[in-house]
Amino acid sequence: MTDAAGSRVEVSDLEGTGRAFGLGPVEVTMELHDTGIEWSVANRGDATVSIRSVALVYAVAGARGPVRMFRNGYQSWSPSTVGVLGVDVDPSVRAGFPFLQAVHHADQRRARPGELRSEWVAVLADGWGADDAAVLLGFEGGSDHDGTFRLGPGGDGIEVRVEAYLGDAELGPGGKRSLHPVMIADGPAVGASVMLEQWADRAGKVGGARVGAPFQIGWCSWYQYFHDVSETDIAANLALADRWPFEVFQVDDGYQRAIGDWLETGDRFPSDLAGLAASISAAGRTPGLWLAPFLVAPDSAVARRHPDWIARHLVDGVDTGPLRTWWNPAWGGGEDGFMYGLDTTHPEVVAHLESVATAVVDAGFPYLKLDFTFSPSVDGGYHDPTLTPAERVRAGFAAIRRGAGDDAFLLGCGVPLANVVGLVDANRIGPDVAPVWSLDPADEMVAGYLGIQPATAHAFTNTLTRSFMHRRLWVNDPDCVMLRTEDTGLTQAAARTWAHAVGVSGGMALVSDDLSSLGPDAHALFDEVVALGRHADADARDGGGARCPDLLEHPAPGRLGSAAGDLDADPLTGASHLTTASPG
Ligand code: 9PG
């Protein structure tokens, strides 16, 4: 077998249509149109090749600069912000930490020095003026492979690489893969959000997006109880829920016996899953459950019984053991908190995921939060090496959808967003909130990656910059509002800013506080969030929805407008002003 791993097929300054060219046995065919690129890659040789990526490189001439890029992050928690070429640095360049890079980028390798990247879609603009020219580049899909745009120095000026990322997927002799077409559109920088909406409309249609779920109002256990949540906590909050408009009551991380053993509850939950769901249903709420379906703790029953279900860690092609895809000491697991990644290309794993999903729905949970789902995208040895990372992620989600049924509400989290259109109903679109607005640079845990750490400002930024995704690709989950007024580092003004952003966005409205700690002001604020949210979401269903008008004007924008109202915030301090529209 020829292993061309790492080789890049790149084309510079290709003109004309229908041209084919080869590099060794690999042949790329492209048609360039004014409105985009259609392309495919084929193996004309007689041995299997593995392909890391296929890239078309545009040389950009005459940019005055500074050149800006709206950088869409890879997965739910990945920051989505504007970067300036020559000023900002891809976080991987500072980190040099493939374990974390695998979580936040399609390609876990370091970016080139000076290069900025965006996943799935990007907007580029030259200069800082509102009327300056901008161009949108966007892959129409992400089900077959990821797509990365890289803006960097090259030749005498600037290069833009349009990269179909296949992650070393093998292509047999005579094999051919169509690549997702790339859409190209241009307009003034001030219209960046409009171009993104048009792209999302297209990608949603191509991907058969599920965009019809009802407006979501609920309670989630995570941001008050974290891993230590108990059945008593759930019961205490359920007992206080009568005065709240929650439809969903979602049990988050902490109920399970072990990561991977989802059907058994841990010691703090005397009831089994069916009993837990029954208590929530009896209180008139829809039971929701958190799972990290593609992770297994090394000492879980599933990992001990089925060591062959785990992806392998390869070093220069040599198997060095099970693939570790995440680390969380609070989960225990027997290896200092390292978790293994399930191999979603293995037919038995697919059957297992399907049966787990069926079992949790049958136990009474029609709402599933599927977390840490980037796991199958991590580089490693998989049972079927012909699948791309995107296809591995999607295979896992498809199994869960089959098992859970068409009526279940699936919420992706920590999910490579491009990979799951048409399978999920909703996706988390930002990092975790926390009882603090912003972090100090000294809080940075991994060089370059401060933006992924829990902080309300981080969630706020993505809620604005990814507002165009809502009801076009799925329902947006901005993360929970923070209503508490004690034991919090959030000022009341910042808590209101966040609540208003959630409302104006039209995304899911979830509370995650101990309800016994909340007074009339918290009730009033949440009522306001729900009213704003219903209004904005109804408009989104009609093709409108929230828009960030200053998307390209700052690294982190501060404005969000929708049918419900206009929010104007200072992302540095969390201060804001809301102008509400009359109720529609
Ligand atoms: C449960 C939590 C909650 C939360 C999810 C997710 O980068 N990180 O270290 C990181 C850790 C946890 C995390 C997100 C990122 O939280 O977003 O809502 O469900 O898991 O463990």
Residues whose N, C-alpha, C, O or C-beta is under 5 A from the ligand:
A	BS01	9PG	W222 D252 D253 D432 I452
